[in-house]
Amino acid sequence: MPRALSILGVLLLAGLARAQQDAPSTQPTLAEQALARFEDLEKEVDSIVAAWRREMTARAEQAKAAAEAGEAIPAMSMRPPLEPMIAKFAKAAAEFADTEHAPRFLVWIVRNGVGFDDAAVHAAFDTLSSKHADTPEVAGIVPMLDYLARFVGEDRIKAFVAKVKEANDDPDVLGWLAFHEYADTIEKAPIDSAEFAKAKEVLLARLEKVTDKYLRNSIRGAIDTREKFGIGNVAPDIEGIDLDGVAFKLSDYKGKVIFLDFWGDW
């Protein structure tokens, strides 16, 4: 009998161990941990921004009262005080270093850290360039490359663009890179030039695969604005009612020199 109980006990323990192995893990995955961490940090950011907006509203009232009293107007911060968050995002990026989850933290630092912690911005940008050039998240900083060049330098920007072009196949990333490269040509090159034609061709080809709605509108808007409303084009005719209630058309003034009160009613 004791031997039978012993065998039964072994079988029960083996079955329990097997059940524990087969049971689904309740431990969050690395992706879930990273997302939760990022969302928690964003909640902190939202709280700071909300408090800053309340303070700005109060200060605007103070400034109005000071102006009416002929007193000096108090200075107001034009940006929410996000400096403490830079270190928190950097710490999170370090915890998820060398994984596909680090870029979201690094992109946030680059987008929001200029003027608060430029060293952290440089470090985050260099890490994105050297380790994460193939990730979709870098689309978050491509639109601001011209702005970033003043802080990280043209050489770093050129190296970053080259690495992303080589390593990345995300349609939105490549679309933003193309817009970064050709937007100036679309804006300034003669419409009948080969340069304009090439820029338009490249951008429209990228546009076919782009999913970012803002980017799609930016590309299409840049081309349409130049082709339809650029200098040298015939403006589309419009109709309206002037301040005296008289109907008029834009074409009524074709060939005439008129004075427009730009800052008033026009």
Residue frames as qw, qx, qy, qz and C-alpha x, y, z in Angstrom:
[[0.000, 0.883, 0.469, 0.000, 0.00, 0.00, 0.00],
 [0.281, -0.799, 0.104, 0.521, 2.74, 2.55, 0.86],
 [0.405, -0.140, 0.605, 0.671, 4.45, 1.69, -2.45],
 [0.220, 0.612, 0.676, 0.346, 1.20, 2.33, -4.35],
 [0.122, -0.933, -0.262, 0.215, 0.72, 5.67, -2.60],
 [0.401, -0.573, 0.328, 0.636, 4.30, 6.61, -3.43],
 [0.350, 0.167, 0.682, 0.620, 3.80, 5.86, -7.11],
 [0.069, 0.801, 0.578, 0.139, 0.50, 7.77, -7.08],
 [0.262, -0.857, -0.061, 0.441, 2.23, 10.76, -5.50],
 [0.392, -0.300, 0.503, 0.709, 4.93, 10.78, -8.16],
 [0.242, 0.448, 0.713, 0.482, 2.30, 10.66, -10.90],
 [0.070, -0.896, -0.430, 0.091, 0.35, 13.52, -9.32],
 [0.327, -0.725, 0.161, 0.584, 3.47, 15.67, -9.03],
 [0.368, -0.036, 0.636, 0.677, 4.41, 14.92, -12.63],
 [0.141, 0.666, 0.668, 0.300, 0.91, 15.84, -13.78],
 [0.185, -0.904, -0.233, 0.306, 1.00, 19.08, -11.78],
 [0.371, -0.507, 0.366, 0.687, 4.37, 20.03, -13.26],
 [0.297, 0.249, 0.711, 0.587, 3.09, 19.28, -16.76],
 [0.021, 0.824, 0.562, 0.066, -0.02, 21.41, -16.14],
 [0.267, -0.823, -0.010, 0.501, 2.11, 24.30, -14.93],
 [0.365, -0.240, 0.548, 0.714, 4.23, 24.06, -18.06],
 [0.182, 0.434, 0.740, 0.480, 1.18, 24.02, -20.31],
 [0.061, -0.823, -0.478, 0.300, -0.61, 26.89, -18.52],
 [0.383, 0.752, 0.144, 0.517, -0.45, 30.22, -20.39],
 [0.482, -0.108, -0.312, 0.812, 2.00, 32.69, -18.88],
 [0.100, -0.905, -0.412, 0.041, 0.52, 35.71, -17.15],
 [0.454, -0.508, 0.127, 0.721, 3.84, 37.57, -17.38],
 [0.425, 0.850, 0.083, -0.300, 3.55, 40.50, -19.83],
 [0.813, 0.331, 0.171, 0.447, 5.66, 40.24, -22.95],
 [0.454, -0.255, 0.053, 0.852, 8.51, 42.64, -23.60],
 [0.050, 0.382, 0.455, 0.803, 6.36, 44.45, -26.14],
 [0.398, -0.735, -0.507, -0.211, 3.55, 44.83, -23.60],
 [0.571, -0.559, -0.221, 0.560, 5.99, 46.08, -20.97],
 [0.342, -0.017, 0.218, 0.914, 7.45, 48.65, -23.37],
 [0.117, -0.546, -0.508, -0.656, 4.02, 49.88, -24.46],
 [0.499, -0.737, -0.452, 0.053, 2.81, 50.17, -20.86],
 [0.537, -0.406, -0.084, 0.735, 5.96, 52.05, -19.90],
 [0.197, 0.184, 0.336, 0.903, 5.59, 54.46, -22.80],
 [0.272, -0.653, -0.534, -0.462, 1.92, 55.08, -22.07],
 [0.550, -0.670, -0.366, 0.340, 2.69, 55.76, -18.39],
 [0.426, -0.237, 0.076, 0.870, 5.34, 58.30, -19.39],
 [0.022, 0.381, 0.467, 0.798, 2.96, 59.95, -21.84],
 [0.396, -0.744, -0.528, -0.102, 0.39, 60.29, -19.07],
 [0.509, -0.545, -0.160, 0.647, 3.01, 62.15, -17.04],
 [0.257, 0.050, 0.329, 0.907, 3.69, 64.38, -20.03],
 [0.167, -0.599, -0.582, -0.524, -0.03, 65.06, -20.47],
 [0.476, -0.729, -0.430, 0.237, -0.29, 66.00, -16.81],
 [0.439, -0.361, 0.038, 0.822, 2.61, 68.45, -17.09],
 [0.107, 0.244, 0.475, 0.839, 1.18, 70.01, -20.25],
 [0.285, -0.700, -0.597, -0.267, -2.27, 70.36, -18.69],
 [0.479, -0.682, -0.282, 0.475, -0.82, 72.08, -15.62],
 [0.360, -0.159, 0.233, 0.889, 1.26, 74.37, -17.84],
 [0.020, -0.471, -0.567, -0.676, -1.82, 75.36, -19.86],
 [0.382, -0.780, -0.495, 0.029, -3.71, 76.21, -16.69],
 [0.481, -0.535, -0.061, 0.692, -0.79, 78.33, -15.54],
 [0.257, 0.088, 0.406, 0.872, -0.59, 80.09, -18.90],
 [0.154, -0.678, -0.590, -0.411, -4.29, 80.89, -18.76],
 [0.456, -0.777, -0.320, 0.292, -3.85, 82.42, -15.32],
 [0.462, -0.359, 0.148, 0.797, -0.77, 84.35, -16.40],
 [0.168, 0.399, 0.524, 0.734, -2.55, 85.67, -19.46],
 [0.282, -0.826, -0.462, -0.159, -5.18, 87.14, -17.16],
 [0.536, -0.648, -0.077, 0.536, -2.41, 88.62, -14.99],
 [0.414, -0.010, 0.357, 0.837, -0.74, 90.09, -18.07],
 [0.001, -0.648, -0.541, -0.536, -4.02, 91.64, -19.19],
 [0.414, -0.846, -0.320, 0.102, -4.55, 93.20, -15.77],
 [0.563, -0.444, 0.101, 0.690, -0.95, 94.44, -15.67],
 [0.311, 0.267, 0.447, 0.795, -1.28, 96.02, -19.12],
 [0.158, -0.782, -0.480, -0.364, -4.48, 97.80, -18.14],
 [0.514, -0.812, -0.150, 0.232, -2.77, 99.11, -15.00],
 [0.318, 0.896, -0.271, 0.148, 0.27, 100.25, -16.95],
 [0.605, -0.610, 0.512, 0.013, 2.50, 97.77, -15.14],
 [0.114, 0.491, -0.818, -0.277, 5.17, 95.46, -16.49],
 [0.893, 0.069, -0.177, -0.409, 3.77, 92.31, -18.07],
 [0.637, -0.461, 0.618, -0.026, 5.09, 89.13, -16.41],
 [0.237, 0.441, -0.785, -0.365, 7.13, 86.76, -18.56],
 [0.878, 0.041, 0.279, -0.387, 5.49, 83.55, -19.70],
 [0.383, -0.296, 0.829, 0.279, 7.09, 80.27, -20.73],
 [0.582, 0.391, -0.308, -0.643, 6.24, 79.39, -24.31],
 [0.611, 0.162, -0.764, -0.132, 6.89, 75.67, -23.77],
 [0.827, -0.502, -0.070, -0.244, 5.67, 73.24, -21.13],
 [0.183, -0.731, 0.640, -0.148, 8.45, 72.30, -18.65],
 [0.973, 0.097, -0.128, -0.163, 9.25, 68.84, -19.98],
 [0.238, 0.689, -0.654, 0.201, 12.91, 68.75, -18.94],
 [0.506, -0.362, 0.711, -0.329, 12.34, 66.22, -16.10],
 [0.895, 0.238, 0.263, -0.269, 10.79, 63.83, -18.60],
 [0.530, 0.684, -0.495, -0.080, 13.89, 63.67, -20.80],
 [0.075, -0.470, 0.846, -0.238, 15.77, 61.63, -18.21],
 [0.677, 0.035, 0.610, -0.411, 12.78, 59.34, -17.68],
 [0.821, 0.518, -0.016, -0.238, 12.46, 58.58, -21.39],
 [0.343, 0.674, -0.651, 0.063, 16.24, 58.09, -21.61],
 [0.373, -0.323, 0.807, -0.323, 16.11, 55.61, -18.71],
 [0.809, 0.257, 0.406, -0.339, 13.32, 53.68, -20.40],
 [0.666, 0.665, -0.308, -0.142, 15.26, 53.65, -23.68],
 [0.061, 0.585, -0.791, 0.169, 18.25, 52.21, -21.82],
 [0.594, -0.111, 0.708, -0.366, 16.12, 49.50, -20.24],
 [0.813, 0.421, 0.373, -0.148, 14.88, 48.42, -23.66],
 [0.048, 0.750, -0.517, -0.411, 18.22, 49.07, -25.40],
 [0.025, 0.325, -0.877, -0.353, 19.05, 47.00, -28.48],
 [0.313, 0.367, 0.871, -0.095, 15.43, 45.88, -28.86],
 [0.098, 0.440, 0.585, 0.674, 12.75, 46.94, -31.32],
 [0.286, -0.799, -0.529, 0.002, 11.00, 48.75, -28.47],
 [0.467, -0.428, -0.109, 0.766, 13.70, 51.33, -27.74],
 [0.255, 0.274, 0.367, 0.852, 13.06, 53.63, -30.76],
 [0.200, -0.775, -0.496, -0.335, 9.75, 55.03, -29.49],
 [0.519, -0.755, -0.177, 0.358, 11.50, 56.40, -26.39],
 [0.514, -0.203, 0.257, 0.793, 14.45, 57.72, -28.40],
 [0.149, 0.518, 0.507, 0.673, 12.19, 59.42, -30.96],
 [0.312, -0.864, -0.393, -0.046, 10.32, 61.17, -28.16],
 [0.548, -0.585, 0.015, 0.598, 13.60, 62.54, -26.78],
 [0.387, 0.065, 0.411, 0.823, 14.67, 63.85, -30.19],
 [0.014, -0.645, -0.552, -0.528, 11.29, 65.44, -30.87],
 [0.395, -0.848, -0.297, -0.192, 10.89, 67.07, -27.47],
 [0.744, -0.472, -0.132, 0.454, 14.33, 67.43, -25.91],
 [0.470, 0.421, 0.075, 0.772, 15.87, 70.28, -27.92],
 [0.117, -0.672, 0.058, -0.729, 16.46, 73.21, -25.62],
 [0.760, -0.581, 0.066, -0.282, 15.97, 71.09, -22.52],
 [0.685, -0.465, 0.533, 0.175, 18.81, 68.58, -22.81],
 [0.557, 0.701, -0.333, -0.293, 20.71, 68.85, -26.09],
 [0.052, -0.478, 0.877, -0.001, 23.22, 66.18, -25.03],
 [0.545, 0.132, 0.783, -0.270, 20.38, 63.70, -24.60],
 [0.654, 0.648, 0.093, -0.378, 19.03, 64.68, -28.02],
 [0.294, 0.681, -0.643, -0.191, 22.42, 64.05, -29.62],
 [0.242, -0.261, 0.926, -0.125, 22.75, 60.68, -27.90],
 [0.629, 0.339, 0.605, -0.352, 19.23, 59.59, -28.84],
 [0.588, 0.711, -0.142, -0.359, 19.67, 60.71, -32.45],
 [0.155, 0.595, -0.780, -0.114, 22.99, 58.89, -32.77],
 [0.403, -0.064, 0.889, -0.206, 21.48, 55.70, -31.33],
 [0.680, 0.525, 0.349, -0.375, 18.57, 55.85, -33.76],
 [0.461, 0.748, -0.388, -0.278, 21.02, 56.37, -36.61],
 [0.081, 0.524, -0.848, 0.002, 23.43, 53.60, -35.62],
 [0.173, -0.035, 0.960, -0.216, 21.05, 50.93, -34.30],
 [0.368, 0.478, 0.720, -0.344, 17.50, 51.62, -35.45],
 [0.141, 0.383, -0.364, -0.837, 17.70, 53.07, -38.96],
 [0.184, -0.069, -0.879, -0.434, 15.57, 50.16, -40.20],
 [0.007, 0.414, 0.821, -0.393, 12.59, 50.78, -37.90],
 [0.044, 0.693, 0.566, 0.444, 9.26, 52.43, -38.83],
 [0.363, -0.795, -0.351, 0.336, 9.53, 54.70, -35.78],
 [0.424, -0.255, 0.158, 0.855, 12.20, 56.89, -37.38],
 [0.109, 0.599, 0.543, 0.578, 9.41, 58.38, -39.50],
 [0.338, -0.837, -0.403, 0.151, 8.71, 60.43, -36.39],
 [0.380, -0.700, 0.099, 0.597, 11.84, 62.53, -36.83],
 [0.507, 0.216, 0.515, 0.656, 12.33, 62.68, -40.61],
 [0.125, 0.849, 0.413, 0.304, 9.91, 65.64, -41.00],
 [0.293, -0.954, 0.021, 0.064, 12.07, 67.70, -38.63],
 [0.842, -0.005, 0.099, 0.531, 15.50, 66.92, -40.09],
 [0.329, 0.665, 0.053, 0.668, 16.03, 70.47, -41.38],
 [0.427, -0.824, 0.054, -0.368, 15.27, 71.80, -37.90],
 [0.884, -0.431, 0.095, 0.152, 17.47, 69.18, -36.22],
 [0.745, 0.418, -0.040, 0.518, 20.40, 70.01, -38.48],
 [0.002, -0.824, 0.177, -0.538, 20.93, 73.20, -36.48],
 [0.633, -0.641, 0.319, -0.294, 21.42, 71.16, -33.33],
 [0.894, -0.196, 0.385, 0.122, 23.06, 67.90, -34.37],
 [0.170, -0.580, 0.549, 0.577, 24.87, 69.17, -37.48],
 [0.667, 0.501, -0.243, -0.495, 24.49, 68.61, -41.22],
 [0.271, 0.415, -0.865, -0.072, 26.98, 65.73, -41.26],
 [0.273, 0.022, 0.881, -0.387, 24.94, 63.73, -38.76],
 [0.626, 0.433, 0.260, -0.595, 21.77, 64.38, -40.73],
 [0.550, 0.542, -0.515, -0.373, 23.36, 63.23, -44.00],
 [0.095, 0.273, -0.951, 0.106, 24.71, 60.07, -42.36],
 [0.437, 0.179, 0.703, -0.532, 21.30, 59.35, -40.85],
 [0.655, 0.502, -0.016, -0.564, 19.50, 59.79, -44.18],
 [0.417, 0.484, -0.736, -0.222, 21.99, 57.52, -45.95],
 [0.072, -0.126, 0.954, -0.262, 21.57, 54.76, -43.35],
 [0.531, 0.312, 0.533, -0.580, 17.80, 54.96, -43.36],
 [0.609, 0.530, -0.288, -0.516, 17.66, 54.87, -47.17],
 [0.328, 0.393, -0.855, -0.083, 19.83, 51.75, -47.18],
 [0.024, 0.038, -0.942, 0.332, 18.19, 49.87, -44.31],
 [0.361, 0.296, 0.562, -0.683, 14.54, 50.91, -44.22],
 [0.018, -0.176, -0.796, -0.578, 11.70, 49.67, -46.41],
 [0.080, 0.579, 0.678, -0.446, 8.78, 51.23, -44.55],
 [0.290, 0.620, 0.510, 0.521, 6.62, 53.15, -47.09],
 [0.188, -0.954, -0.228, -0.046, 5.97, 56.08, -44.75],
 [0.566, -0.614, 0.218, 0.506, 9.63, 56.42, -43.79],
 [0.499, 0.083, 0.521, 0.688, 10.68, 56.39, -47.44],
 [0.124, 0.795, 0.487, 0.341, 7.87, 58.79, -48.28],
 [0.324, -0.923, -0.071, 0.194, 9.01, 61.27, -45.64],
 [0.576, -0.381, 0.372, 0.620, 12.60, 60.96, -46.85],
 [0.396, 0.411, 0.554, 0.606, 11.53, 61.67, -50.42],
 [0.055, -0.919, -0.347, -0.179, 9.49, 64.68, -49.30],
 [0.497, -0.757, 0.103, 0.411, 12.45, 65.91, -47.25],
 [0.553, -0.152, 0.483, 0.661, 14.67, 65.59, -50.33],
 [0.247, 0.343, 0.604, 0.676, 12.36, 67.04, -52.99],
 [0.051, -0.813, -0.534, 0.228, 10.02, 69.50, -51.22],
 [0.183, -0.676, 0.116, 0.705, 12.36, 72.41, -51.92],
 [0.179, -0.049, 0.700, 0.689, 12.53, 71.49, -55.61],
 [0.044, 0.608, 0.773, 0.175, 8.75, 71.32, -55.84],
 [0.136, -0.837, -0.341, 0.406, 8.51, 74.73, -54.24],
 [0.137, -0.783, 0.198, 0.574, 11.21, 76.56, -56.19],
 [0.372, -0.117, 0.711, 0.585, 12.20, 74.83, -59.44],
 [0.384, 0.255, -0.293, -0.838, 10.58, 76.04, -62.68],
 [0.765, 0.135, 0.466, -0.424, 7.48, 73.96, -63.35],
 [0.818, 0.543, -0.101, -0.164, 8.66, 73.13, -66.88],
 [0.063, 0.716, -0.694, 0.048, 12.13, 72.04, -65.69],
 [0.710, 0.122, -0.694, -0.024, 13.52, 68.52, -65.60],
 [0.130, 0.171, -0.735, 0.643, 14.22, 68.95, -61.88],
 [0.527, -0.022, 0.293, -0.798, 10.55, 69.64, -61.13],
 [0.800, 0.140, -0.391, -0.433, 9.42, 66.73, -63.30],
 [0.543, 0.176, -0.786, 0.237, 11.76, 64.31, -61.53],
 [0.094, -0.117, 0.641, -0.753, 10.76, 65.52, -58.07],
 [0.667, 0.043, 0.068, -0.741, 7.08, 65.18, -58.93],
 [0.765, 0.175, -0.575, -0.232, 7.60, 61.70, -60.39],
 [0.362, 0.162, -0.810, 0.432, 9.48, 60.45, -57.32],
 [0.255, -0.051, 0.524, -0.811, 6.98, 61.90, -54.85],
 [0.739, 0.083, -0.102, -0.661, 3.93, 60.58, -56.69],
 [0.681, 0.168, -0.712, -0.035, 5.53, 57.13, -56.86],
 [0.170, 0.083, -0.773, 0.606, 6.08, 57.19, -53.10],
 [0.446, -0.051, 0.205, -0.870, 2.59, 58.54, -52.57],
 [0.712, 0.007, -0.538, -0.450, 1.06, 55.34, -53.97],
 [0.677, -0.100, -0.703, 0.194, 2.31, 53.35, -50.96],
 [0.051, 0.241, -0.473, 0.846, 2.14, 55.96, -48.20],
 [0.376, -0.533, -0.757, -0.042, -0.37, 55.31, -45.39],
 [0.258, -0.401, -0.369, 0.798, 0.35, 58.42, -43.30],
 [0.201, 0.811, 0.540, 0.100, -2.59, 60.73, -44.06],
 [0.164, -0.905, 0.032, 0.392, -0.68, 63.87, -43.09],
 [0.383, -0.376, 0.594, 0.599, 2.19, 62.94, -45.38],
 [0.372, 0.443, 0.734, 0.356, -0.19, 62.16, -48.24],
 [0.081, 0.930, 0.355, -0.060, -1.82, 65.57, -47.86],
 [0.309, -0.772, 0.244, 0.499, 1.58, 67.26, -47.61],
 [0.423, -0.106, 0.680, 0.589, 2.90, 65.73, -50.82],
 [0.255, 0.607, 0.680, 0.322, -0.28, 66.29, -52.80],
 [0.085, -0.933, -0.267, 0.226, -0.71, 69.78, -51.35],
 [0.358, -0.606, 0.338, 0.625, 2.84, 70.83, -52.24],
 [0.336, 0.102, 0.713, 0.607, 2.46, 69.71, -55.85],
 [0.114, 0.737, 0.640, 0.184, -1.04, 71.14, -56.29],
 [0.192, -0.873, -0.141, 0.425, -0.12, 74.45, -54.68],
 [0.312, -0.455, 0.456, 0.699, 2.80, 74.89, -57.05],
 [0.234, 0.195, 0.771, 0.559, 1.00, 73.77, -60.19],
 [0.015, -0.713, -0.662, -0.229, -2.29, 75.54, -59.54],
 [0.233, -0.945, -0.227, 0.041, -1.47, 78.51, -57.36],
 [0.671, -0.287, 0.106, 0.676, 2.23, 79.19, -57.94],
 [0.010, 0.717, -0.125, -0.685, 3.67, 82.44, -59.25],
 [0.068, 0.304, -0.675, -0.669, 2.95, 82.77, -62.95],
 [0.046, 0.324, 0.936, 0.132, -0.18, 80.65, -62.88],
 [0.303, -0.372, -0.293, -0.827, -3.65, 81.98, -63.62],
 [0.198, -0.032, 0.721, -0.663, -5.57, 82.18, -60.36],
 [0.036, -0.426, -0.888, -0.170, -8.87, 80.31, -60.29],
 [0.194, -0.425, -0.179, -0.866, -11.79, 82.68, -60.60],
 [0.182, -0.343, -0.798, 0.461, -13.77, 83.29, -57.42],
 [0.198, -0.605, -0.377, -0.673, -17.02, 85.07, -56.73],
 [0.351, -0.334, -0.643, 0.593, -18.04, 86.93, -53.62],
 [0.117, -0.889, -0.375, -0.236, -19.82, 89.87, -52.03],
 [0.383, 0.350, -0.303, 0.799, -17.86, 92.96, -51.02],
 [0.175, -0.251, -0.614, 0.728, -18.40, 95.05, -47.88],
 [0.301, 0.177, 0.001, -0.937, -21.02, 97.12, -49.68],
 [0.643, 0.261, 0.628, -0.352, -23.02, 94.05, -50.61],
 [0.565, 0.652, -0.262, -0.433, -22.01, 94.20, -54.26],
 [0.939, 0.029, 0.325, 0.108, -21.23, 90.93, -56.04],
 [0.221, 0.825, -0.466, -0.231, -17.88, 90.71, -57.78],
 [0.981, 0.123, 0.019, 0.147, -15.53, 88.24, -59.45],
 [0.583, -0.535, 0.309, 0.528, -11.78, 88.09, -59.24],
 [0.542, 0.270, 0.530, 0.594, -11.67, 88.21, -63.02],
 [0.097, 0.942, 0.317, 0.058, -13.33, 91.66, -62.89],
 [0.268, -0.910, 0.225, 0.224, -9.93, 93.01, -61.85],
 [0.836, 0.076, 0.337, 0.427, -7.82, 91.21, -64.43],
 [0.518, 0.475, 0.178, 0.689, -5.17, 93.55, -65.79],
 [0.175, -0.877, -0.075, -0.441, -5.85, 96.20, -63.17],
 [0.383, 0.199, -0.590, 0.682, -3.69, 97.46, -60.32],
 [0.533, -0.677, -0.314, -0.398, -5.63, 97.45, -57.08],
 [0.022, -0.498, 0.608, -0.618, -4.90, 98.22, -53.46],
 [0.732, -0.326, -0.587, -0.114, -5.56, 95.42, -50.96],
 [0.364, -0.665, 0.403, -0.513, -5.80, 96.14, -47.26],
 [0.577, 0.182, -0.795, 0.041, -4.01, 92.90, -46.41],
 [0.165, -0.007, -0.794, 0.585, -4.49, 93.13, -42.66],
 [0.426, 0.118, 0.293, -0.848, -8.13, 94.17, -42.93],
 [0.728, 0.339, 0.505, -0.315, -10.97, 92.84, -45.02],
 [0.217, 0.535, -0.619, -0.533, -9.84, 91.21, -48.22]]
